[in-house]
Amino acid sequence: MKTLLRVLAGEAVWPPPIWLMRQAGRYLPEYCALRAEAGDFIALCTNPALAAEVTLQPVRRFGMDAAILFSDILMLPWALGYGLRFAAGEGPVLPQLQTADIARLDRHRLPDAIAPILETVRRVRNGLDPSAALIGFAGGPFTVACYMVEGGGSKDFARTRLMAYQAPEDFARLIEVLTEASIVYLAAQIEAGAEVVMLFDSWAGVLSPALFAAYVTAPAQHIVAALAARFPTVPVIGFPRLGGTLLGSYAAATGVAAVGLDTSVSPQVARALVPARVALQGNLDPMALLAGGEAMQREVASLLAAVRGGPHVFNLGHGIVPQTPPEHVAALVRLLRAA
């Protein structure tokens, strides 16, 4: 069995498998060349030949234990007919959601819209080294809703949180639509060849405990259960970023095989909170990777000492930053292999 899948089944493997969030991206010159060829980001995500090549680039270059589908969490609302563009220097730009927009999200167009992405999954699976696993993904419904309600990124997602308090029925309906669409999307990725899927709830930590339970944990529980009913051997990794002490209840309730840790979480504390059957994933600071050298070596040694003896997937606490020298990633992989 592939190393990543062994860990996600609860086995403590040493050295742990490694893959990195945003391992395919702007820090790689080969990615930048293909990005220029594609013309714009959505065109790149929906070009199976180019997106498959981007997905495979870091696995070939560094020998990662997994490839993660090159796409974006906002391709789901795009597939539902919600406007999306990526502005240079601004990130994603969407219409600022109004209540009437929820009813206009069109699940009937989803299969045709995601067809190029599924073809990417098939191509990657066929081109992937047999020892590496393929990870599909979707955004957590709450995080996807954040971008839709705000119309893009935000420091605190205040408009989204206010909607959850002031218009709870409308917000719950939005989360329901996104949850059901996520199940369809992730199931299609699995059918196309994904061996693991991951839920990125990047802004989970902006919520109160009660709203976290309602809009992060409950949707994840529903998604995991629906996928497990159809694909009982396919593990799900949950990443409720900035969830802090709520990681324990999240892991216990949702049934995820692993919980991703952001940079701020102590692995020892997380291990005490999370059920023993659940693997931990993370959580090297991306800035330590950017720094490289002795600073990175110290952080890696500390992290490995903290997680040894339990099921662990080595990763970052967030994604690789674009300024990161590829040589630092290569050095990180060598450190892990020699552990």
C-alpha positions in Angstrom: 0.0 0.0 0.0 1.2 3.5 -0.7 2.9 5.2 2.2 0.3 8.0 2.5 -2.6 5.6 2.4 -0.9 3.5 5.2 -0.7 6.6 7.4 -4.3 7.6 6.7 -5.3 4.1 7.7 -3.8 4.8 11.1 -0.3 3.3 10.8 2.7 5.2 12.2 5.2 5.1 9.3 8.7 6.4 9.7 9.9 8.5 8.1 6.5 10.0 7.5 5.3 10.6 3.9 5.5 14.2 2.6 3.5 16.4 0.3 3.1 20.2 0.6 0.1 22.5 0.2 0.6 24.6 -2.9 3.4 22.3 -4.0 2.5 23.1 -7.6 2.7 26.8 -8.1 4.4 30.1 -8.6 7.7 29.2 -6.9 8.5 26.7 -9.7 9.8 28.1 -13.0 8.2 25.3 -14.9 4.8 26.3 -13.5 5.3 29.9 -14.5 6.0 28.9 -18.0 2.8 26.9 -18.3 0.8 29.6 -16.5 1.9 32.1 -19.2 1.0 29.6 -21.9 -2.5 29.2 -20.5 -3.3 32.9 -20.5 -5.3 33.1 -17.3 -5.8 31.0 -14.2 -9.3 29.6 -14.9 -8.1 28.6 -18.4 -5.2 26.8 -16.8 -7.5 24.9 -14.3 -9.8 23.8 -17.2 -7.1 22.7 -19.6 -6.5 19.0 -18.7 -3.2 18.7 -20.5 -1.7 21.8 -18.8 -3.3 21.2 -15.4 -2.2 17.6 -15.3 1.4 18.6 -16.1 1.3 21.3 -13.4 0.0 18.7 -10.9 2.8 16.3 -11.8 5.7 18.8 -11.8 6.6 18.8 -8.1 6.2 15.0 -7.8 8.7 14.6 -10.6 11.1 17.2 -9.3 11.1 16.4 -5.6 9.8 12.8 -5.3 6.7 13.8 -3.2 4.6 11.0 -1.8 1.4 12.5 -3.2 0.2 14.7 -6.0 -2.6 17.1 -5.2 -4.9 18.1 -8.1 -4.0 21.5 -9.4 -7.2 23.6 -9.2 -8.8 26.1 -6.8 -11.5 25.8 -4.2 -13.5 28.5 -6.0 -13.9 26.3 -9.1 -16.9 24.9 -7.4 -19.0 28.1 -7.3 -17.7 28.8 -10.8 -19.1 25.4 -11.9 -22.4 26.3 -10.3 -22.6 29.4 -12.5 -21.4 31.9 -10.0 -19.1 34.6 -11.5 -15.4 34.2 -10.8 -12.3 35.9 -12.1 -8.7 36.2 -10.8 -7.3 39.7 -11.0 -3.6 40.2 -11.1 -2.4 41.2 -7.6 -5.9 40.9 -6.1 -6.7 37.3 -6.0 -10.2 36.0 -6.7 -13.0 38.4 -7.5 -16.7 37.3 -7.3 -20.0 39.0 -7.2 -20.9 40.0 -3.6 -23.6 37.5 -2.8 -27.2 38.6 -2.3 -29.9 36.4 -0.9 -31.5 35.9 -4.3 -28.3 34.5 -5.7 -28.6 31.4 -3.6 -31.5 30.1 -5.6 -29.7 30.8 -8.8 -26.8 28.4 -8.1 -27.3 25.8 -10.7 -26.4 22.3 -9.7 -27.5 21.0 -13.1 -24.6 22.5 -14.9 -22.1 21.0 -12.4 -21.3 17.8 -14.3 -20.5 19.5 -17.6 -18.6 22.3 -15.9 -16.3 20.0 -14.0 -15.7 17.6 -16.9 -12.2 19.2 -17.7 -11.2 19.0 -14.1 -12.1 15.3 -14.0 -10.1 14.7 -17.1 -7.2 16.2 -15.4 -7.6 13.8 -12.5 -7.6 10.8 -14.9 -4.5 12.1 -16.7 -2.6 12.6 -13.5 -3.6 9.2 -12.2 -2.3 7.6 -15.4 0.9 9.6 -15.3 1.7 9.4 -11.6 4.5 7.3 -10.2 3.0 4.1 -8.7 4.4 4.9 -5.3 2.6 8.3 -5.1 -1.0 8.9 -4.1 -3.4 11.3 -5.8 -5.3 13.7 -3.7 -8.5 15.4 -4.9 -10.0 18.3 -2.9 -12.7 20.8 -2.4 -13.1 23.9 -0.2 -15.0 23.6 3.0 -18.5 24.9 2.4 -18.0 27.7 4.9 -14.8 28.9 3.4 -16.3 28.9 -0.1 -19.3 30.8 1.2 -16.9 33.4 2.7 -15.5 34.3 -0.7 -19.0 34.4 -2.2 -20.5 36.6 0.5 -17.5 39.0 0.7 -17.0 39.1 -3.1 -13.3 38.0 -2.6 -10.8 37.8 0.2 -11.1 39.6 3.5 -9.1 40.1 6.7 -12.0 39.0 9.0 -14.9 37.9 6.8 -17.2 40.2 8.8 -19.9 40.3 6.2 -20.1 36.5 6.2 -20.2 36.2 9.9 -22.9 38.9 10.1 -25.0 37.1 7.6 -24.7 33.9 9.7 -26.1 35.8 12.7 -28.6 38.1 11.0 -29.9 35.8 8.2 -29.3 32.3 9.6 -31.9 30.6 7.4 -30.4 32.1 4.2 -26.9 31.3 5.3 -27.8 27.7 6.2 -29.3 27.3 2.8 -26.2 28.5 1.1 -24.1 26.1 3.2 -26.5 23.3 2.3 -26.2 24.0 -1.4 -22.4 24.1 -1.2 -22.3 20.9 0.9 -24.4 18.9 -1.5 -22.4 20.2 -4.5 -19.2 19.4 -2.7 -20.3 15.8 -2.3 -21.0 15.5 -6.0 -17.7 17.2 -6.9 -15.6 15.0 -4.6 -17.3 11.8 -5.6 -16.7 12.6 -9.2 -13.0 13.1 -8.4 -12.8 9.8 -6.7 -14.5 8.0 -9.6 -11.9 9.7 -11.9 -9.0 8.3 -9.9 -8.5 10.4 -6.7 -7.3 8.0 -3.9 -7.7 10.6 -1.1 -9.7 13.8 -0.9 -9.2 16.8 1.3 -11.5 19.6 2.6 -9.8 22.9 2.9 -11.7 25.1 5.4 -9.2 27.9 5.4 -11.3 30.4 7.3 -12.9 28.1 9.9 -11.1 29.8 12.7 -13.0 33.1 12.3 -16.1 31.5 13.8 -17.4 31.2 17.3 -17.5 27.7 18.7 -21.3 27.4 18.1 -21.0 28.6 14.5 -17.9 26.4 13.9 -20.0 23.4 14.9 -22.9 24.4 12.7 -21.0 25.6 9.6 -17.7 23.7 9.7 -18.1 20.5 11.6 -21.6 19.6 10.6 -21.1 20.1 6.8 -17.8 18.1 7.0 -19.5 15.3 8.8 -22.2 15.2 6.1 -19.7 15.1 3.3 -17.5 12.5 4.9 -20.5 10.2 5.6 -21.9 10.6 2.1 -18.5 9.7 0.6 -17.9 6.8 3.0 -21.2 5.3 2.0 -20.1 5.1 -1.6 -16.3 4.9 -1.3 -15.6 3.2 2.1 -11.9 2.8 1.4 -11.2 6.4 0.3 -9.9 8.6 3.3 -10.8 12.2 3.8 -8.4 14.8 5.2 -10.0 17.7 7.0 -8.2 21.1 7.4 -10.3 23.4 9.6 -7.5 26.0 9.6 -7.1 28.1 12.8 -9.6 25.7 14.6 -7.4 25.5 17.7 -9.0 23.6 20.5 -12.0 22.8 18.4 -9.9 20.3 16.4 -10.7 17.5 18.8 -14.5 17.8 18.5 -14.1 18.3 14.7 -12.1 15.1 14.3 -14.3 13.1 16.6 -17.6 14.2 14.9 -16.6 14.2 11.3 -14.9 10.9 10.8 -12.0 12.3 8.9 -8.9 10.1 8.6 -6.6 13.0 9.2 -6.6 16.5 10.5 -4.4 19.2 9.0 -2.7 21.4 11.5 -2.0 25.1 10.8 1.3 26.6 11.9 0.0 27.8 15.2 -1.0 24.4 16.6 1.3 22.4 18.9 1.3 18.8 17.5 1.5 17.5 21.1 -1.6 19.4 22.0 -3.4 18.3 18.8 -2.5 14.7 19.5 -4.0 14.9 22.9 -7.2 16.4 21.5 -7.7 14.3 18.4 -8.8 10.6 18.6 -5.9 8.2 18.3 -7.2 6.7 15.1 -6.9 10.1 13.3 -3.6 11.0 11.7 -2.1 14.4 12.0 -0.9 16.4 8.9 1.4 19.4 9.1 2.7 21.7 10.2 6.0 23.3 9.3 5.8 27.1 9.1 6.1 28.1 5.4 8.4 30.9 6.5 10.8 28.3 7.9 10.8 26.7 4.4 11.4 30.1 2.9 14.3 30.7 5.3 15.9 27.3 4.6 19.3 26.3 6.1 19.8 25.8 9.8 16.5 27.5 10.7 14.5 25.0 8.7 16.6 22.1 10.0 15.8 23.1 13.6 12.1 23.4 12.9 11.9 20.1 11.0 13.8 18.3 13.8 11.5 19.7 16.5 8.4 18.8 14.5 9.6 15.2 13.8 10.4 14.7 17.5 6.9 15.8 18.4 5.1 13.5 16.0 7.2 10.4 16.2 5.3 7.3 17.2 1.9 8.4 15.7 0.4 8.4 12.3 1.7 11.6 10.6 1.8 13.2 7.2 4.5 15.8 6.9 3.3 19.0 5.4 3.2 22.8 6.0 0.9 24.7 8.2 -0.3 26.6 5.1 0.8 26.7 1.5 4.3 27.3 0.0 4.8 31.0 -0.6 5.8 32.1 -4.1 9.2 33.4 -3.0 10.4 30.0 -1.8 13.5 28.7 -3.6 12.8 25.3 -5.1 16.2 24.2 -3.6 14.7 24.6 -0.2 11.9 22.2 -1.0 14.4 19.7 -2.3 16.5 20.1 0.9 13.3 19.6 3.0 12.5 16.3 1.2 16.1 15.1 1.8 15.8 15.9 5.5 12.6 13.8 5.7 14.0 10.9 3.8 17.1 10.8 6.1 15.0 11.1 9.3 
